[in-house]
Amino acid sequence: MLLPQINDPQQLKALSVEELATLAEEIRRFLIEKLTVTGGHLGSNLGVVELTLALHYCYDSPRDKMIYDVGHQAYVHKILTGRQDRFDTLRKKDGLCGFVKRAESEHDVWEAGHSSTSLSAAMGMAVARDLKGEDNKVIAVIGDGALTGGMAFEALNHIGHERRKLMVILNDNEMSIAPNVGAMHNYLSKIRSDRHYLRAKDEVEGLLKKIPAIGGRLAKTAQNVKDSLKYMMVPGVLFEELGFTYLGPVDGHDVEKLIDTFHQADNVSGPVFVHVLTTKGKGYKPAETDFYKSHAISPYKIESGQSLKAVGNPMYTEVFGETLIELGREDKRLIAVTPAMPGGSGLFPFAKEFPDRMIDVGIAEQHAATLCAALAMEGMKPVYAVYSTFMQRAYDQIVHDICRHNANVMFAIDRAGFVGADGETHQGVYDIAFMRHIPNMVMMMPKDENELRHMMKTALEYNDGPIAYRYPRIDGTGVALDAELKSLPIGSWERLRSGDDYAVLACGPMVQVAEEAAELLKREGIQVGVVNARFLKPLDSSMLLDLAHAGTGMIVLEEACEAGSLGSAVLEYYAEHEIYDARVHLMGVPDIFVEHGSIKEQRQQTGLTVEAVISRVKAMKASSAFAYKTTSTS
């Protein structure tokens, strides 16, 4: 066994190419076995084994900078850089991160959980290197899905203009989370299908070199002929015209060819674009045959790849997808738009029934937002289905193109709140804060999956501007689903439980936490009201005034950042109305990035538990008793 002996990438340099190929198979077995227990991004990592080995064989990390776009394909990199003995902790609290993590290792020079950032990072590191007079290599590895992101094209344009020495490696497996779409995908497919074009390119350039350069006019003619032939015969011309030397396509599972190609790239003075073809899930049949499920997999049976997750209630995402079909049958104007996550957003069934009303724009969140704005302006009813964390990328378009025009766009914000093992780059705890302050926006969050259905109906019937409903990445509560959908009055809250002196204003899954805490406090003789604060904007003004005038001590409980979310909105309301004696306590996510672990652990870390609510109510009660005693004896 070679793998147990590898604790540092420098040790690879003593191996032969044949030994590297053997090591590749050992790494695949290691990944398949370890991820049966931890889960994680299986398919993408099985696809980059040889590529990662070749990189560490040819270059000297961390002196040479290896930048992995998104970072979920860096498990092999972690294994080779001294972390294989910690793989049992992958994606667990205080364990290895599922993405590249600078705090984990000096070899992790860039970290990101969102796509399309690697090329900009590579350019920044190349500029810094040149200004410091250093000579290290800078290498960015980006997938064909991430290459569709607009930020990647901005970086390509700048890199080609500056012509600094760096290498961009396109890991082309024809997939992101779901199959890729778009013109770039089709362009890369054309390159993949013509493996002989490099020979044609060489023959064209060799022929042109034989043309005698007699006078400027003939030289110019020769250049024009060369350019014309290039466009006819060289599919990779796009990258060359952007200023790169294009090499490839290269078999990404042939270590020797990869090493030879990297050596060729090192001889080029400016930027190089290396096109590498890989197979997602390589070496594990269940992962090769089901790209989507193997992308981010929960613990599974090694023989079949079948998930070991216990069967529970339908997830909010599933309920969303099924309800969207019902609404799509009702209203032919309804269109679903998603940025490369039709499966994760529960849209595959909708796409099957309404293929003409399902738009996957690829990894292009900004484009998706503005597209929705234009659809709405033309009388359609677009639903922008997106994860909370990825919607952050479209903030300007939400402000400028949707809300400023008061466009009737519906936002289906999935993964709202904690997301568990994906950790800090994926937590959906910021969207309330960055959306509720935008004029014209309406925001909702359901207490259960049945209320989500009614919120979707509410959004469809709402015609006065943008409206959002956000829901978590968890199983539903198991409540019965109403057959008839109805609209909710905009801005209306729901009083679920009455209390004499205290009330918990909660939204989403925190409503259940509040109800459980209230029931336990009731057994101790403390009556606590529970309010389903389902509208995050606008607030229920009438209920807020009633609570304040009754002298009720309030706790605002939310699985969202404390700064700027529902609690802040409540405090702002009382300040605006000059109600200065309202007793309001906030319980939300503090001013920290919450790292990976289970959702239960993340709630415990941030104090969003039944026990924490009980403790806060008792502290409020003790404080009130002390204040009363002091006042009465003074």
C-alpha positions as CSV (number, residue, x, y, z in Angstrom):
1,M,0.0,0.0,0.0
2,L,1.4,3.4,-1.0
3,L,-1.3,5.7,0.4
4,P,-0.5,5.2,4.1
5,Q,3.1,6.3,3.4
6,I,2.1,9.6,1.9
7,N,2.0,12.4,4.5
8,D,3.4,15.2,2.4
9,P,3.0,16.0,-1.3
10,Q,6.8,16.1,-1.7
11,Q,6.8,12.3,-1.3
12,L,5.0,11.9,-4.6
13,K,8.1,13.1,-6.5
14,A,9.9,9.9,-5.6
15,L,7.2,7.7,-7.3
16,S,7.2,6.4,-10.8
17,V,4.3,7.2,-13.2
18,E,3.2,3.6,-12.7
19,E,3.2,4.0,-8.9
20,L,1.1,7.2,-9.3
21,A,-1.5,5.2,-11.2
22,T,-1.6,2.6,-8.4
23,L,-1.9,5.3,-5.8
24,A,-4.8,6.8,-7.7
25,E,-6.7,3.6,-7.3
26,E,-5.9,3.4,-3.6
27,I,-7.2,7.0,-3.1
28,R,-10.4,6.1,-4.9
29,R,-11.0,3.1,-2.6
30,F,-10.1,5.3,0.4
31,L,-12.7,7.9,-0.6
32,I,-15.4,5.4,-1.4
33,E,-15.0,3.7,2.0
34,K,-14.7,6.9,4.1
35,L,-17.6,8.7,2.6
36,T,-19.9,5.8,3.3
37,V,-19.8,7.0,6.9
38,T,-19.3,10.8,6.6
39,G,-21.1,11.5,3.3
40,G,-19.8,14.4,1.2
41,H,-18.9,15.4,-2.4
42,L,-18.1,12.0,-3.8
43,G,-18.5,12.2,-7.6
44,S,-16.4,15.4,-8.1
45,N,-13.5,14.0,-6.0
46,L,-13.4,10.6,-7.7
47,G,-13.1,12.5,-11.0
48,V,-10.0,14.6,-10.0
49,V,-7.8,11.9,-8.5
50,E,-5.2,11.7,-11.3
51,L,-5.4,15.5,-11.9
52,T,-4.6,16.3,-8.3
53,L,-1.8,13.7,-8.2
54,A,-0.2,15.2,-11.3
55,L,-0.4,18.7,-9.9
56,H,1.3,17.8,-6.7
57,Y,3.8,15.7,-8.6
58,C,4.8,18.6,-10.9
59,Y,4.5,21.6,-8.5
60,D,5.7,22.5,-5.0
61,S,2.7,23.3,-2.7
62,P,2.4,25.6,-0.8
63,R,5.1,27.7,-2.5
64,D,3.2,27.1,-5.8
65,K,-0.4,28.2,-5.3
66,M,-3.1,25.7,-6.2
67,I,-6.5,27.3,-6.1
68,Y,-9.6,25.0,-6.3
69,D,-12.8,26.7,-7.5
70,V,-15.6,26.0,-5.0
71,G,-13.3,23.6,-3.2
72,H,-15.6,20.6,-2.9
73,Q,-13.3,18.7,-5.3
74,A,-10.3,19.1,-2.9
75,Y,-10.6,15.9,-0.9
76,V,-7.7,14.4,-2.8
77,H,-5.7,17.5,-2.1
78,K,-6.5,17.1,1.6
79,I,-5.4,13.5,1.5
80,L,-2.1,14.3,-0.1
81,T,-1.3,17.2,2.2
82,G,-1.3,15.3,5.5
83,R,-5.0,15.0,6.5
84,Q,-5.9,11.4,5.5
85,D,-5.8,10.3,9.2
86,R,-8.6,12.9,10.0
87,F,-11.0,11.9,7.2
88,D,-13.3,10.2,9.7
89,T,-14.1,13.7,11.0
90,L,-15.0,15.1,7.5
91,R,-17.9,17.6,7.7
92,K,-18.4,16.9,11.4
93,K,-18.2,19.6,14.1
94,D,-14.6,20.5,14.8
95,G,-13.5,18.1,12.0
96,L,-12.3,18.5,8.5
97,C,-14.2,21.0,6.4
98,G,-15.9,19.7,3.2
99,F,-14.3,22.6,1.3
100,V,-10.8,24.0,1.2
101,K,-10.1,25.7,4.6
102,R,-7.1,28.0,5.1
103,A,-7.1,27.4,8.9
104,E,-6.6,23.6,8.3
105,S,-3.4,23.7,6.3
106,E,-0.8,25.9,4.7
107,H,-1.5,24.1,1.5
108,D,-5.1,25.5,1.4
109,V,-4.3,28.9,-0.1
110,W,-7.8,29.9,-1.1
111,E,-11.2,28.9,0.2
112,A,-14.7,29.3,-1.3
113,G,-18.0,27.6,-1.1
114,H,-19.4,29.5,-4.1
115,S,-18.3,29.0,-7.6
116,S,-16.4,31.0,-10.2
117,T,-14.0,32.8,-7.8
118,S,-10.7,30.9,-8.5
119,L,-9.6,32.8,-11.6
120,S,-9.9,36.2,-9.9
121,A,-8.0,34.8,-6.9
122,A,-5.3,33.4,-9.2
123,M,-4.9,36.7,-10.9
124,G,-4.5,38.5,-7.6
125,M,-1.9,36.0,-6.5
126,A,0.0,36.3,-9.8
127,V,0.0,40.1,-9.5
128,A,1.3,39.9,-5.9
129,R,4.0,37.4,-6.9
130,D,5.3,39.7,-9.7
131,L,5.3,42.8,-7.5
132,K,7.3,40.9,-4.9
133,G,9.7,39.7,-7.4
134,E,9.0,36.0,-6.8
135,D,8.8,33.2,-9.3
136,N,6.3,30.7,-7.9
137,K,3.6,29.1,-10.1
138,V,-0.1,30.0,-9.8
139,I,-2.6,27.3,-10.8
140,A,-6.4,27.6,-10.8
141,V,-8.6,24.5,-11.2
142,I,-12.1,25.4,-12.3
143,G,-15.0,23.2,-13.4
144,D,-17.0,23.6,-16.7
145,G,-20.0,24.4,-14.6
146,A,-18.2,27.2,-12.7
147,L,-16.9,28.5,-15.9
148,T,-20.4,29.6,-16.9
149,G,-20.4,32.1,-14.0
150,G,-20.0,35.7,-15.1
151,M,-17.2,36.3,-12.6
152,A,-15.1,33.7,-14.3
153,F,-15.4,35.5,-17.6
154,E,-14.5,38.8,-16.0
155,A,-11.3,37.2,-14.7
156,L,-10.5,35.5,-18.1
157,N,-10.8,38.9,-19.8
158,H,-8.4,40.5,-17.3
159,I,-5.9,37.7,-17.3
160,G,-5.8,37.6,-21.1
161,H,-5.2,41.3,-21.2
162,E,-2.5,41.4,-18.5
163,R,-0.8,38.2,-19.9
164,R,0.8,37.3,-16.6
165,K,2.2,33.8,-16.2
166,L,-0.4,31.5,-14.6
167,M,-2.3,28.4,-15.5
168,V,-6.0,27.8,-15.7
169,I,-7.0,24.2,-15.6
170,L,-10.6,23.5,-16.9
171,N,-11.8,20.3,-15.2
172,D,-14.4,19.4,-17.8
173,N,-16.8,16.6,-16.6
174,E,-19.9,18.1,-18.3
175,M,-21.5,18.5,-14.9
176,S,-21.9,21.0,-12.0
177,I,-24.5,19.9,-9.5
178,A,-26.8,19.0,-12.4
179,P,-26.0,18.6,-16.1
180,N,-24.6,21.8,-17.5
181,V,-26.5,24.0,-19.9
182,G,-25.8,26.9,-22.2
183,A,-23.7,28.0,-25.1
184,M,-20.4,27.5,-23.3
185,H,-21.4,23.9,-22.5
186,N,-22.1,23.3,-26.2
187,Y,-18.8,24.9,-27.2
188,L,-16.9,22.7,-24.9
189,S,-18.8,19.7,-26.2
190,K,-17.6,20.6,-29.7
191,I,-14.0,20.6,-28.5
192,R,-14.5,17.3,-26.8
193,S,-15.8,15.7,-29.9
194,D,-12.8,16.7,-32.1
195,R,-9.7,15.1,-30.6
196,H,-7.6,15.8,-33.8
197,Y,-7.8,19.5,-34.0
198,L,-4.4,20.1,-32.3
199,R,-2.7,18.2,-35.2
200,A,-4.7,20.3,-37.7
201,K,-3.6,23.5,-35.9
202,D,0.1,22.4,-36.0
203,E,-0.1,21.6,-39.7
204,V,-1.7,25.0,-40.5
205,E,0.9,26.9,-38.6
206,G,3.7,24.8,-40.1
207,L,2.4,25.5,-43.6
208,L,2.2,29.3,-42.9
209,K,5.7,29.4,-41.7
210,K,6.8,28.3,-45.2
211,I,5.2,31.4,-46.8
212,P,8.0,33.8,-47.6
213,A,7.5,37.2,-45.8
214,I,8.1,39.4,-48.9
215,G,6.8,42.9,-47.9
216,G,4.2,43.9,-45.4
217,R,1.2,43.3,-47.6
218,L,2.1,39.6,-48.0
219,A,2.8,39.2,-44.3
220,K,-0.5,40.7,-43.5
221,T,-2.2,38.4,-45.9
222,A,-0.5,35.4,-44.3
223,Q,-1.7,36.5,-40.9
224,N,-5.3,36.8,-42.2
225,V,-5.1,33.4,-43.7
226,K,-3.8,32.0,-40.4
227,D,-6.6,33.6,-38.5
228,S,-9.3,32.3,-40.9
229,L,-7.9,28.8,-40.8
230,K,-7.7,28.9,-37.1
231,Y,-11.4,29.8,-36.8
232,M,-12.3,26.9,-39.2
233,M,-10.1,24.3,-37.6
234,V,-9.3,25.2,-34.0
235,P,-12.3,24.8,-31.6
236,G,-10.2,26.2,-28.7
237,V,-9.8,29.5,-30.5
238,L,-12.1,31.3,-28.0
239,F,-9.5,31.0,-25.2
240,E,-6.6,31.8,-27.6
241,E,-8.4,35.0,-28.7
242,L,-8.8,35.9,-25.0
243,G,-5.0,35.8,-24.7
244,F,-4.3,32.3,-23.5
245,T,-2.2,29.5,-24.9
246,Y,-4.7,26.6,-25.2
247,L,-3.6,23.1,-24.5
248,G,-5.9,20.1,-24.7
249,P,-8.2,18.4,-24.5
250,V,-6.2,16.0,-22.2
251,D,-7.4,12.8,-20.7
252,G,-7.8,13.7,-17.1
253,H,-7.3,10.1,-16.0
254,D,-3.9,9.6,-17.7
255,V,-1.3,10.7,-15.2
256,E,1.6,10.6,-17.7
257,K,-0.3,12.8,-20.3
258,L,-1.2,15.3,-17.6
259,I,2.4,15.6,-16.4
260,D,3.6,16.1,-20.0
261,T,1.0,18.8,-20.5
262,F,1.9,20.6,-17.4
263,H,5.6,20.6,-18.5
264,Q,4.5,22.1,-21.8
265,A,2.5,24.8,-20.0
266,D,5.6,25.7,-17.9
267,N,7.4,26.6,-21.1
268,V,4.8,29.3,-22.0
269,S,5.6,32.8,-20.8
270,G,2.0,34.0,-20.5
271,P,-1.3,32.5,-19.3
272,V,-2.1,29.0,-20.3
273,F,-5.5,27.3,-20.5
274,V,-5.3,23.5,-20.0
275,H,-8.5,21.7,-21.0
276,V,-8.8,18.4,-19.0
277,L,-11.5,15.8,-19.6
278,T,-12.6,13.8,-16.5
279,T,-15.5,11.5,-15.6
280,K,-17.5,12.5,-12.5
281,G,-17.6,9.6,-10.1
282,K,-14.8,7.8,-11.9
283,G,-14.2,4.2,-10.6
284,Y,-17.4,3.8,-8.7
285,K,-20.3,2.7,-10.8
286,P,-23.2,4.1,-8.7
287,A,-21.5,7.5,-8.8
288,E,-20.7,7.3,-12.6
289,T,-24.3,6.4,-13.4
290,D,-26.1,8.9,-11.1
291,F,-24.2,12.2,-11.4
292,Y,-26.7,14.2,-9.4
293,K,-27.0,12.0,-6.3
294,S,-23.3,11.4,-6.1
295,H,-22.5,15.1,-6.2
296,A,-23.2,15.6,-2.5
297,I,-24.1,12.3,-0.9
298,S,-25.2,11.3,2.6
299,P,-23.8,8.2,4.2
300,Y,-24.5,5.2,1.8
301,K,-24.2,1.5,1.2
302,I,-20.9,0.9,-0.6
303,E,-22.3,-1.9,-2.7
304,S,-25.2,0.1,-4.3
305,G,-24.6,3.7,-3.4
306,Q,-28.0,3.8,-1.8
307,S,-28.4,6.4,0.9
308,L,-28.6,5.3,4.5
309,K,-30.7,8.3,5.5
310,A,-33.7,7.3,7.5
311,V,-37.0,7.8,5.8
312,G,-38.9,10.7,7.4
313,N,-41.5,13.3,6.5
314,P,-41.2,14.9,3.0
315,M,-38.6,17.7,3.0
316,Y,-39.8,21.3,2.5
317,T,-38.1,21.2,-0.9
318,E,-40.2,18.3,-2.0
319,V,-43.4,20.0,-0.8
320,F,-42.4,23.1,-2.7
321,G,-41.8,21.1,-5.9
322,E,-45.1,19.3,-5.7
323,T,-47.1,22.5,-4.9
324,L,-45.4,24.4,-7.7
325,I,-46.8,21.8,-10.2
326,E,-50.3,22.4,-8.7
327,L,-49.9,26.1,-9.2
328,G,-48.5,25.7,-12.6
329,R,-51.6,23.8,-13.7
330,E,-53.7,26.6,-12.3
331,D,-51.7,29.5,-13.9
332,K,-50.0,29.1,-17.2
333,R,-48.0,32.3,-16.6
334,L,-46.0,30.6,-13.9
335,I,-42.3,30.0,-14.9
336,A,-39.6,28.3,-12.7
337,V,-36.1,29.8,-13.0
338,T,-33.1,28.3,-11.3
339,P,-29.3,28.9,-11.5
340,A,-28.0,25.3,-12.0
341,M,-29.9,23.6,-9.1
342,P,-33.1,22.1,-10.6
343,G,-32.6,18.9,-8.5
344,G,-31.6,20.6,-5.2
345,S,-34.5,23.0,-5.6
346,G,-37.0,20.2,-6.2
347,L,-37.8,21.3,-9.8
348,F,-37.2,18.0,-11.8
349,P,-40.9,17.0,-11.5
350,F,-42.0,20.5,-12.6
351,A,-39.5,20.4,-15.5
352,K,-41.0,17.1,-16.6
353,E,-44.5,18.3,-16.7
354,F,-43.8,21.8,-18.0
355,P,-40.5,21.7,-20.0
356,D,-41.3,25.0,-21.7
357,R,-41.8,26.7,-18.4
358,M,-38.6,25.5,-16.7
359,I,-35.5,27.6,-17.2
360,D,-32.1,26.5,-15.9
361,V,-29.6,29.4,-16.6
362,G,-26.5,27.6,-15.3
363,I,-24.3,29.0,-12.5
364,A,-25.5,32.6,-13.2
365,E,-27.5,33.9,-10.2
366,Q,-27.3,37.5,-11.3
367,H,-28.6,36.7,-14.8
368,A,-31.4,34.7,-13.3
369,A,-32.6,37.6,-11.2
370,T,-32.6,40.1,-14.0
371,L,-34.2,37.5,-16.3
372,C,-37.0,37.1,-13.8
373,A,-37.5,40.9,-13.6
374,A,-38.0,41.1,-17.4
375,L,-40.3,38.1,-17.4
376,A,-42.4,39.8,-14.7
377,M,-42.5,43.0,-16.7
378,E,-43.9,41.1,-19.6
379,G,-46.8,39.7,-17.6
380,M,-45.3,36.3,-16.6
381,K,-45.2,35.0,-13.0
382,P,-41.5,33.9,-12.5
383,V,-40.5,31.9,-9.5
384,Y,-36.8,32.3,-8.8
385,A,-35.8,29.0,-7.0
386,V,-32.5,29.5,-5.3
387,Y,-30.6,28.6,-2.2
388,S,-30.3,31.4,0.4
389,T,-26.5,31.4,0.3
390,F,-26.4,31.6,-3.5
391,M,-29.0,34.4,-3.7
392,Q,-26.4,36.6,-2.0
393,R,-24.6,36.8,-5.3
394,A,-27.6,38.5,-7.0
395,Y,-28.1,41.3,-4.4
396,D,-27.5,44.2,-6.9
397,Q,-29.9,42.7,-9.4
398,I,-32.6,42.2,-6.7
399,V,-32.2,45.9,-5.7
400,H,-31.7,47.4,-9.1
401,D,-33.7,45.3,-11.5
402,I,-36.4,43.7,-9.4
403,C,-37.3,45.9,-6.4
404,R,-36.7,49.2,-8.0
405,H,-39.0,48.3,-10.8
406,N,-41.4,46.7,-8.3
407,A,-41.4,43.6,-10.6
408,N,-43.7,40.8,-9.5
409,V,-41.0,38.2,-9.0
410,M,-41.6,35.3,-6.6
411,F,-38.5,34.2,-4.6
412,A,-38.4,30.5,-3.4
413,I,-35.5,30.7,-1.0
414,D,-34.4,27.2,-0.1
415,R,-31.8,26.2,2.6
416,A,-32.9,29.2,4.8
417,G,-31.3,28.9,8.2
418,F,-28.7,26.4,9.2
419,V,-27.6,23.9,6.6
420,G,-25.4,21.5,8.7
421,A,-22.4,19.8,7.2
422,D,-21.8,22.3,4.3
423,G,-21.0,24.9,7.0
424,E,-20.2,28.6,7.0
425,T,-20.1,29.2,3.3
426,H,-23.6,27.8,2.8
427,Q,-25.5,29.0,5.9
428,G,-28.8,30.6,4.9
429,V,-28.9,33.1,7.8
430,Y,-28.4,36.4,6.0
431,D,-31.2,36.8,3.4
432,I,-33.7,38.4,5.8
433,A,-31.2,41.1,6.7
434,F,-30.1,41.9,3.1
435,M,-33.6,41.7,1.6
436,R,-36.1,43.2,4.1
437,H,-34.6,46.7,3.9
438,I,-35.2,46.9,0.2
439,P,-38.3,48.9,-0.8
440,N,-41.3,47.0,-2.2
441,M,-40.1,43.6,-0.9
442,V,-42.5,41.3,1.0
443,M,-41.0,38.3,2.9
444,M,-42.6,35.3,4.6
445,M,-41.5,32.1,6.4
446,P,-43.8,29.2,7.2
447,K,-44.0,27.4,10.5
448,D,-44.6,24.1,8.7
449,E,-44.9,22.6,5.2
450,N,-48.7,23.1,5.0
451,E,-48.2,26.8,5.6
452,L,-45.5,26.9,2.9
453,R,-48.2,25.7,0.4
454,H,-50.5,28.6,1.4
455,M,-47.6,31.0,1.2
456,M,-46.9,29.9,-2.4
457,K,-50.6,30.5,-3.2
458,T,-50.3,33.9,-1.6
459,A,-47.3,34.8,-3.7
460,L,-48.9,33.7,-6.9
461,E,-52.0,35.8,-6.2
462,Y,-49.9,38.8,-5.1
463,N,-49.6,41.3,-7.9
464,D,-48.0,44.4,-6.2
465,G,-44.3,43.6,-6.5
466,P,-41.6,41.1,-5.4
467,I,-42.5,38.6,-2.7
468,A,-40.4,35.9,-1.1
469,Y,-41.0,32.8,0.9
470,R,-38.0,31.1,2.6
471,Y,-37.9,27.6,4.0
472,P,-35.3,25.3,5.6
473,R,-33.2,22.3,4.6
474,I,-35.0,19.8,6.9
475,D,-37.8,17.4,6.8
476,G,-41.3,18.8,7.3
477,T,-43.2,18.5,10.5
478,G,-45.6,15.8,9.2
479,V,-48.7,17.9,9.4
480,A,-51.6,17.2,7.1
481,L,-51.6,19.1,3.9
482,D,-54.8,21.1,3.1
483,A,-56.3,20.2,-0.3
484,E,-57.5,23.7,-0.9
485,L,-54.8,26.4,-1.0
486,K,-55.7,29.9,0.1
487,S,-54.0,33.3,0.3
488,L,-52.8,34.7,3.7
489,P,-53.5,38.3,4.5
490,I,-50.2,40.2,3.8
491,G,-48.5,41.1,7.1
492,S,-50.6,38.9,9.3
493,W,-49.1,37.0,12.2
494,E,-50.7,34.0,14.0
495,R,-51.1,33.8,17.8
496,L,-50.7,30.1,18.5
497,R,-50.6,30.2,22.3
498,S,-51.7,32.9,24.8
499,G,-49.5,34.0,27.7
500,D,-49.9,36.4,30.6
501,D,-46.6,38.2,30.8
502,Y,-44.3,36.7,28.1
503,A,-44.5,35.9,24.4
504,V,-42.0,34.3,22.0
505,L,-42.2,35.8,18.5
506,A,-40.8,33.0,16.3
507,C,-40.5,32.2,12.6
508,G,-39.9,29.0,10.6
509,P,-38.6,26.0,12.5
510,M,-38.1,28.2,15.6
511,V,-41.9,28.2,16.1
512,Q,-41.7,24.5,17.1
513,V,-38.9,25.3,19.5
514,A,-41.0,28.1,21.0
515,E,-44.0,25.9,21.4
516,E,-42.1,23.1,23.1
517,A,-40.4,25.6,25.5
518,A,-43.8,27.2,26.3
519,E,-45.3,23.8,27.1
520,L,-42.5,22.9,29.5
521,L,-42.7,26.3,31.1
522,K,-46.5,25.8,31.5
523,R,-45.8,22.8,33.7
524,E,-43.8,25.1,36.0
525,G,-46.7,27.5,36.2
526,I,-45.2,30.1,33.7
527,Q,-47.6,31.0,30.9
528,V,-45.8,32.0,27.7
529,G,-47.5,33.0,24.5
530,V,-46.2,31.9,21.1
531,V,-46.6,34.0,18.0
532,N,-46.0,32.7,14.5
533,A,-44.3,35.8,13.1
534,R,-44.7,34.4,9.6
535,F,-44.4,37.8,7.8
536,L,-40.9,39.2,8.1
537,K,-41.9,42.2,6.1
538,P,-44.3,43.8,6.6
539,L,-44.7,43.2,10.3
540,D,-48.1,42.7,12.0
541,S,-48.4,46.2,13.4
542,S,-51.6,45.5,15.3
543,M,-50.2,42.6,17.2
544,L,-47.0,44.4,18.0
545,L,-49.0,47.3,19.5
546,D,-51.2,44.9,21.5
547,L,-48.1,43.2,23.0
548,A,-46.4,46.4,23.9
549,H,-49.5,48.0,25.5
550,A,-50.1,44.8,27.5
551,G,-46.5,45.1,28.9
552,T,-45.6,41.7,27.5
553,G,-42.0,40.7,27.7
554,M,-41.0,39.5,24.2
555,I,-38.4,37.2,22.8
556,V,-37.8,37.3,19.1
557,L,-36.5,33.8,18.1
558,E,-35.1,33.2,14.7
559,E,-32.6,31.1,12.9
560,A,-31.1,34.1,11.2
561,C,-28.4,36.6,11.9
562,E,-29.4,38.7,14.8
563,A,-28.2,41.9,13.2
564,G,-30.7,43.2,10.7
565,S,-33.3,40.3,10.7
566,L,-36.7,40.0,12.4
567,G,-35.5,41.1,15.8
568,S,-34.0,44.2,14.4
569,A,-37.3,44.9,12.6
570,V,-39.3,44.6,15.8
571,L,-37.0,47.0,17.6
572,E,-37.1,49.4,14.7
573,Y,-40.9,49.3,14.8
574,Y,-41.0,50.3,18.4
575,A,-38.4,53.0,18.0
576,E,-40.3,54.5,15.0
577,H,-43.5,54.5,17.0
578,E,-41.8,56.0,20.1
579,I,-42.7,53.0,22.2
580,Y,-39.7,53.0,24.5
581,D,-40.9,50.7,27.3
582,A,-41.4,47.6,25.1
583,R,-39.4,44.7,26.6
584,V,-37.8,42.9,23.6
585,H,-35.0,40.3,23.8
586,L,-33.3,38.9,20.7
587,M,-32.4,35.3,20.2
588,G,-30.8,34.8,16.8
589,V,-27.4,33.9,15.3
590,P,-24.7,36.0,16.8
591,D,-22.1,38.0,14.9
592,I,-20.0,34.9,13.9
593,F,-19.7,32.6,11.0
594,V,-21.1,29.2,12.1
595,E,-18.9,26.3,10.9
596,H,-19.9,22.8,9.8
597,G,-21.6,20.3,12.0
598,S,-25.1,19.0,12.4
599,I,-28.0,21.5,12.4
600,K,-28.7,20.4,16.0
601,E,-25.1,21.2,17.0
602,Q,-25.3,24.6,15.2
603,R,-28.4,25.5,17.1
604,Q,-26.8,24.5,20.4
605,Q,-23.7,26.5,19.6
606,T,-25.8,29.6,18.9
607,G,-28.3,29.1,21.8
608,L,-31.4,28.5,19.6
609,T,-32.8,25.6,21.6
610,V,-35.7,24.8,23.8
611,E,-33.5,24.9,26.9
612,A,-32.1,28.3,25.9
613,V,-35.6,29.8,25.5
614,I,-36.6,28.4,28.9
615,S,-33.5,29.9,30.5
616,R,-34.2,33.3,28.8
617,V,-37.8,33.4,30.0
618,K,-36.8,32.6,33.6
619,A,-34.1,35.3,33.4
620,M,-36.7,37.8,32.2
621,K,-39.0,36.7,35.0
622,A,-36.3,37.1,37.7
623,S,-35.3,40.5,36.3
624,S,-38.9,41.7,36.4
625,A,-39.4,40.5,39.9
626,F,-36.2,42.3,41.0
627,A,-37.2,45.5,39.3
628,Y,-40.7,45.3,40.9
629,K,-39.2,44.7,44.4
630,T,-36.8,47.6,44.0
631,T,-39.5,50.0,42.8
632,S,-42.0,49.0,45.5
633,T,-39.6,49.4,48.4
634,S,-38.1,52.7,47.2
